[in-house]
Amino acid sequence: MLKAYKFRLYPTTEQKTMIAKHIGSCRFVFNWALELKIKSYQEEGKSFSRYDINKMIPELKKEHEWLKESNSQSLQAMTKNVENAFTKFFREKAGFPNFKSKKNPVQSFEIPQHYIVDFDKNIIKLPKIGKIKAVLHRNFEGKLKTATVSRTLTGKYFISILVDDEKDLPEKQTFTENTTVGVDVGIKDFAVLSNGEKIDNPKYLSKSLQRLKVVQKQVSKKVKGSNNRKKAIKRLAKIHEKVTNQRTDFQHKVSSRLIRENQAIAFETLKVENMVQNHCLAQAISDASWSSFITKMEYKAEWYGKTILRIGQFEPSTKLCNVCGYHNKDITLKIREWVCPKCKTEHDRDINAAINIKKFALQDQNLIVI
């Protein structure tokens, strides 16, 4: 079973310079490999494999001597990333691979192997960089896989280590109607459960929006390329980082509790990329970050042998009475409560939807197990 462990790094000034060189070199090789694949396909109708591109890297190093200062395996990892990006584009219909920019909020590079983690001394030794002080707050056992060193806009350094503990994933636990919960994610409430519980939406972005506007205005007034502009950008990045950390912490706590308390969790399939095209709701939907929450639920369910159920995108979970099955076509987004004309049951819009999500998911014809 694969798990990633993330630790904070405290490199010296010289090590920061070496990390910056690795990031720049890896970004250069990624863009070079991507351009090579695009041109070869456009001009000759064929594509180079990553093994063919790796054979060209020594010649590239002769042309650009500064590439020799970086770990060769980190450079080769970029060609693998390019190939994976094209695989996702063709097989999973993901977006076409983009060139990496040095303006991205998080800059990183990979180290496939030959690094050492010393828990006793709180040190991680990286090839061509040396021993870096780290906060190894969690121990782990298993085979070390790829490590990713990253640098944020706020000047913080992290390393994410992928570990294979060589254990099999636990078997899925059996679930019944009583041990299954339906979850309806939303904006007013972050999540509403089929048992009637409502989890408040903390809305971290909207709470920081006023401060963000002030700092963004300060950035726009600074001269491009000046030190004052860099300082203002860092202040802005710190606010965004705080919002991201708050949202991530909240989602981890909620997802862990739901996984711990239930054997199966049912969700509605949502096309978030289509929903954010509504400019009135785009910011609130992005602030809720439903996709990252469901992703956390999915991998935690794998770890603990729980089951994630999904219902179809077009199931009328909100407009259907969960008691008699009456379909109310007149429900709009503004209506939060309604009374069923057929059985006279009073419904809370979101609780009714969560109950229907659970019912649909438990029906064999709608059951999709992840």
C-alpha positions as CSV (number, residue, x, y, z in Angstrom):
1,M,0.0,0.0,0.0
2,L,1.4,3.4,-1.0
3,K,1.2,6.4,1.3
4,A,2.8,9.8,1.0
5,Y,4.4,11.6,4.0
6,K,5.1,15.3,3.8
7,F,7.8,17.0,5.9
8,R,9.0,20.6,6.3
9,L,12.6,21.3,5.2
10,Y,15.0,24.0,6.5
11,P,17.8,24.2,3.9
12,T,20.8,26.5,4.2
13,T,21.4,29.4,1.8
14,E,23.7,27.2,-0.3
15,Q,21.1,24.4,-0.3
16,K,18.4,26.8,-1.3
17,T,20.5,27.8,-4.3
18,M,21.0,24.1,-5.3
19,I,17.3,23.4,-4.9
20,A,16.5,26.4,-7.1
21,K,18.9,25.0,-9.8
22,H,17.3,21.6,-9.6
23,I,13.8,23.2,-10.0
24,G,15.0,25.3,-13.0
25,S,16.8,22.4,-14.7
26,C,13.8,20.1,-14.3
27,R,11.4,22.7,-15.6
28,F,13.7,23.3,-18.6
29,V,13.9,19.5,-19.4
30,F,10.2,19.1,-19.0
31,N,9.5,22.0,-21.5
32,W,12.2,20.7,-23.9
33,A,10.8,17.2,-23.9
34,L,7.2,18.4,-24.4
35,E,8.2,20.7,-27.3
36,L,10.2,17.8,-28.8
37,K,7.2,15.4,-28.7
38,I,4.8,18.1,-30.1
39,K,7.1,19.0,-33.0
40,S,7.9,15.4,-33.9
41,Y,4.2,14.5,-34.1
42,Q,3.4,17.6,-36.1
43,E,6.3,17.3,-38.6
44,E,6.8,13.5,-38.8
45,G,3.5,12.1,-37.5
46,K,5.3,10.1,-34.8
47,S,6.1,10.5,-31.1
48,F,9.3,9.9,-29.1
49,S,9.1,7.6,-26.1
50,R,10.6,8.7,-22.8
51,Y,13.4,6.2,-23.3
52,D,14.3,7.8,-26.7
53,I,14.3,11.3,-25.1
54,N,16.4,10.1,-22.1
55,K,19.1,9.1,-24.6
56,M,19.2,12.7,-25.9
57,I,19.7,14.3,-22.5
58,P,23.6,13.8,-22.5
59,E,23.7,15.8,-25.7
60,L,21.5,18.4,-24.2
61,K,23.9,18.7,-21.2
62,K,26.8,19.3,-23.6
63,E,24.8,22.2,-25.1
64,H,23.7,23.5,-21.7
65,E,26.6,22.9,-19.2
66,W,24.5,24.1,-16.2
67,L,22.3,21.0,-16.4
68,K,25.2,18.9,-15.1
69,E,24.8,20.5,-11.7
70,S,21.5,18.7,-11.2
71,N,20.7,15.1,-10.4
72,S,20.5,13.2,-13.6
73,Q,17.6,11.0,-12.3
74,S,15.6,14.1,-11.5
75,L,16.0,15.2,-15.1
76,Q,14.9,11.8,-16.4
77,A,11.9,11.9,-14.2
78,M,10.6,14.9,-16.2
79,T,10.5,12.9,-19.4
80,K,8.3,10.3,-17.6
81,N,6.0,13.1,-16.4
82,V,5.6,14.3,-20.0
83,E,4.7,10.8,-21.2
84,N,2.2,10.4,-18.3
85,A,0.6,13.7,-19.2
86,F,0.1,12.6,-22.8
87,T,-1.3,9.2,-21.6
88,K,-3.9,11.0,-19.4
89,F,-4.7,13.3,-22.3
90,F,-5.4,10.4,-24.7
91,R,-6.9,7.8,-22.3
92,E,-8.6,9.9,-19.7
93,K,-9.5,12.9,-21.9
94,A,-7.6,15.2,-19.5
95,G,-6.4,18.6,-20.7
96,F,-3.5,18.8,-23.2
97,P,-0.1,19.0,-21.4
98,N,1.0,22.6,-20.6
99,F,4.5,24.0,-20.5
100,K,5.8,24.6,-16.9
101,S,6.2,28.2,-15.8
102,K,8.5,29.7,-13.2
103,K,5.5,31.8,-12.1
104,N,3.6,28.8,-10.8
105,P,2.7,29.1,-7.0
106,V,4.5,25.8,-6.2
107,Q,7.8,24.8,-7.8
108,S,9.1,21.3,-7.4
109,F,11.3,18.5,-8.7
110,E,11.4,14.8,-8.1
111,I,14.1,12.4,-6.8
112,P,13.3,8.8,-7.8
113,Q,15.9,7.2,-5.5
114,H,19.3,7.4,-3.7
115,Y,18.1,9.7,-0.9
116,I,18.4,8.9,2.8
117,V,16.0,9.7,5.7
118,D,17.5,9.8,9.2
119,F,14.8,10.0,11.9
120,D,17.4,10.1,14.7
121,K,19.1,13.2,13.5
122,N,16.1,14.8,11.7
123,I,18.0,14.9,8.5
124,I,17.3,14.1,4.9
125,K,20.2,13.6,2.5
126,L,19.5,14.4,-1.1
127,P,21.8,13.7,-4.1
128,K,23.9,16.7,-5.1
129,I,22.3,18.8,-2.3
130,G,23.5,17.2,0.8
131,K,22.0,16.8,4.3
132,I,19.0,19.0,4.9
133,K,17.5,19.7,8.3
134,A,13.9,18.5,8.4
135,V,11.1,18.2,10.9
136,L,10.4,14.4,10.8
137,H,7.3,14.5,13.0
138,R,6.0,11.1,11.8
139,N,7.8,7.8,11.5
140,F,7.1,5.3,8.8
141,E,8.3,1.9,7.7
142,G,8.5,0.6,4.1
143,K,10.3,0.9,0.8
144,L,11.1,4.5,-0.2
145,K,9.8,5.4,-3.6
146,T,9.8,8.8,-5.3
147,A,10.4,11.9,-3.2
148,T,9.2,15.4,-4.3
149,V,10.9,18.5,-3.1
150,S,8.7,21.7,-3.4
151,R,9.1,25.4,-2.7
152,T,6.1,27.7,-2.1
153,L,5.7,31.3,-3.0
154,T,6.1,32.1,0.7
155,G,9.6,30.7,0.7
156,K,8.8,27.4,2.6
157,Y,10.4,24.1,1.6
158,F,8.8,20.7,1.8
159,I,9.5,17.1,0.8
160,S,6.8,14.5,0.1
161,I,8.0,10.9,0.3
162,L,6.1,8.1,-1.3
163,V,6.4,4.9,0.8
164,D,5.4,1.4,0.0
165,D,4.7,-0.5,3.2
166,E,4.4,-3.7,1.1
167,K,1.0,-4.5,2.7
168,D,-2.1,-5.3,0.8
169,L,-5.1,-3.0,0.9
170,P,-7.7,-4.2,3.5
171,E,-10.8,-6.1,2.2
172,K,-13.9,-4.0,1.8
173,Q,-16.2,-4.2,4.8
174,T,-19.7,-5.4,4.3
175,F,-22.3,-2.6,4.5
176,T,-26.0,-2.4,5.0
177,E,-28.6,0.4,4.8
178,N,-28.0,1.3,8.5
179,T,-24.2,1.5,8.0
180,T,-24.4,3.7,4.9
181,V,-24.8,7.4,4.8
182,G,-25.7,9.7,2.0
183,V,-23.9,13.0,1.6
184,D,-25.1,16.0,-0.3
185,V,-22.4,18.6,-0.7
186,G,-23.4,22.2,-1.1
187,I,-22.6,25.9,-0.6
188,K,-24.9,27.0,2.2
189,D,-23.9,23.9,4.2
190,F,-20.6,22.2,3.3
191,A,-22.3,18.7,3.6
192,V,-25.7,17.5,4.6
193,L,-26.0,13.8,5.7
194,S,-29.0,11.5,5.2
195,N,-29.3,11.2,9.0
196,G,-30.2,14.9,9.2
197,E,-26.8,16.2,10.3
198,K,-25.6,19.4,8.7
199,I,-21.9,20.4,8.5
200,D,-21.4,24.1,8.3
201,N,-19.4,25.6,5.4
202,P,-16.5,27.5,7.0
203,K,-16.1,29.7,3.8
204,Y,-12.5,30.4,4.5
205,L,-11.9,32.3,1.2
206,S,-14.9,34.6,1.6
207,K,-13.8,35.5,5.2
208,S,-10.3,36.5,3.8
209,L,-11.6,38.2,0.7
210,Q,-11.5,41.8,2.0
211,R,-7.9,41.4,3.1
212,L,-7.1,39.7,-0.3
213,K,-8.5,42.7,-2.2
214,V,-6.4,45.1,-0.2
215,V,-3.2,43.2,-0.8
216,Q,-3.9,42.5,-4.4
217,K,-4.4,46.3,-4.9
218,Q,-1.0,46.9,-3.3
219,V,0.6,44.4,-5.6
220,S,-0.9,46.1,-8.7
221,K,0.5,49.5,-7.6
222,K,4.1,48.2,-7.2
223,V,6.6,48.6,-10.0
224,K,7.1,45.3,-11.9
225,G,10.4,43.7,-11.0
226,S,11.0,45.8,-7.9
227,N,11.7,44.4,-4.4
228,N,8.6,46.0,-3.0
229,R,6.5,44.2,-5.5
230,K,8.1,40.9,-4.5
231,K,7.4,41.6,-0.9
232,A,3.8,42.4,-1.7
233,I,3.4,39.2,-3.7
234,K,4.8,37.3,-0.7
235,R,2.2,38.9,1.6
236,L,-0.5,37.9,-0.9
237,A,0.8,34.4,-1.1
238,K,0.7,34.0,2.7
239,I,-3.0,34.8,2.7
240,H,-3.7,32.3,0.0
241,E,-1.6,29.7,1.8
242,K,-3.4,30.2,5.0
243,V,-6.8,29.8,3.3
244,T,-5.5,26.6,1.6
245,N,-4.2,25.2,4.9
246,Q,-7.5,26.0,6.7
247,R,-9.5,24.3,4.0
248,T,-7.3,21.2,3.8
249,D,-7.3,20.8,7.6
250,F,-11.1,21.1,7.7
251,Q,-11.6,18.6,4.9
252,H,-9.3,16.1,6.5
253,K,-11.2,16.2,9.8
254,V,-14.6,15.8,8.2
255,S,-13.5,13.0,5.8
256,S,-11.8,11.1,8.6
257,R,-14.9,11.3,10.8
258,L,-17.2,10.1,8.0
259,I,-14.9,7.2,7.1
260,R,-14.5,6.2,10.8
261,E,-18.3,6.3,11.5
262,N,-19.7,4.6,8.4
263,Q,-19.0,1.5,6.3
264,A,-20.2,3.1,3.1
265,I,-20.6,6.7,2.0
266,A,-22.8,7.7,-1.0
267,F,-22.1,10.8,-3.2
268,E,-23.7,12.4,-6.2
269,T,-21.5,12.6,-9.3
270,L,-20.8,16.3,-9.9
271,K,-19.2,18.0,-13.0
272,V,-17.6,20.8,-11.1
273,E,-15.8,22.2,-14.1
274,N,-19.2,22.8,-15.7
275,M,-20.7,24.2,-12.5
276,V,-18.0,26.9,-12.1
277,Q,-19.0,28.4,-15.4
278,N,-21.8,30.1,-13.6
279,H,-20.1,33.3,-12.5
280,C,-22.6,33.9,-9.7
281,L,-21.6,30.6,-8.0
282,A,-18.0,30.0,-9.2
283,Q,-16.2,31.6,-6.3
284,A,-18.4,29.8,-3.7
285,I,-18.0,26.5,-5.4
286,S,-14.2,26.9,-5.6
287,D,-14.1,27.9,-2.0
288,A,-16.0,24.7,-1.0
289,S,-13.6,22.6,-3.1
290,W,-15.8,19.5,-3.4
291,S,-13.5,17.6,-5.7
292,S,-10.5,17.6,-3.3
293,F,-12.9,16.6,-0.4
294,I,-14.2,13.6,-2.4
295,T,-10.7,12.7,-3.4
296,K,-9.7,12.5,0.3
297,M,-12.8,10.4,1.0
298,E,-11.8,8.0,-1.8
299,Y,-8.2,7.2,-0.8
300,K,-9.1,7.0,2.9
301,A,-11.8,4.5,2.1
302,E,-9.2,2.4,0.3
303,W,-6.9,2.6,3.3
304,Y,-9.6,1.5,5.8
305,G,-11.6,-1.0,3.7
306,K,-14.7,1.3,3.4
307,T,-16.8,1.8,0.3
308,I,-17.6,4.9,-1.7
309,L,-20.9,4.8,-3.7
310,R,-21.7,7.2,-6.5
311,I,-25.0,7.9,-8.2
312,G,-25.5,9.3,-11.7
313,Q,-25.1,13.0,-12.5
314,F,-28.7,13.4,-13.6
315,E,-30.5,11.6,-10.8
316,P,-33.3,13.9,-9.5
317,S,-32.1,13.7,-5.9
318,T,-33.3,17.2,-5.0
319,K,-36.7,17.2,-6.7
320,L,-37.9,13.7,-5.7
321,C,-39.8,13.2,-2.5
322,N,-38.0,10.5,-0.5
323,V,-41.3,9.2,1.0
324,C,-43.7,8.8,-2.0
325,G,-41.4,9.4,-4.9
326,Y,-43.3,12.5,-6.2
327,H,-41.2,14.5,-8.7
328,N,-41.5,18.2,-8.1
329,K,-40.3,20.0,-11.2
330,D,-40.9,23.5,-9.9
331,I,-38.0,23.4,-7.3
332,T,-35.4,26.1,-8.0
333,L,-32.1,27.0,-6.2
334,K,-33.9,29.6,-4.0
335,I,-36.3,27.1,-2.5
336,R,-34.8,25.6,0.6
337,E,-37.9,23.9,2.0
338,W,-41.0,22.4,0.3
339,V,-44.1,20.4,1.0
340,C,-44.8,17.3,-1.2
341,P,-48.2,17.9,-2.9
342,K,-48.9,14.2,-2.9
343,C,-48.1,12.9,0.6
344,K,-47.9,16.4,2.4
345,T,-44.4,15.6,3.8
346,E,-42.4,18.7,4.7
347,H,-38.9,18.5,3.2
348,D,-35.7,20.2,3.9
349,R,-34.2,20.5,0.4
350,D,-30.7,19.2,1.3
351,I,-31.7,16.5,3.8
352,N,-34.2,15.2,1.2
353,A,-31.4,15.1,-1.4
354,A,-29.0,13.3,0.9
355,I,-31.7,10.6,1.7
356,N,-32.4,10.1,-2.0
357,I,-28.6,9.9,-2.8
358,K,-28.4,7.1,-0.2
359,K,-31.5,5.3,-1.7
360,F,-30.3,5.6,-5.3
361,A,-26.8,4.4,-4.4
362,L,-28.1,1.3,-2.6
363,Q,-30.2,0.2,-5.6
364,D,-28.3,-2.4,-7.7
365,Q,-28.9,-0.7,-11.0
366,N,-27.4,2.6,-9.7
367,L,-24.6,1.1,-7.6
368,I,-21.0,2.2,-8.6
369,V,-18.4,1.0,-6.2
370,I,-15.0,2.7,-6.2
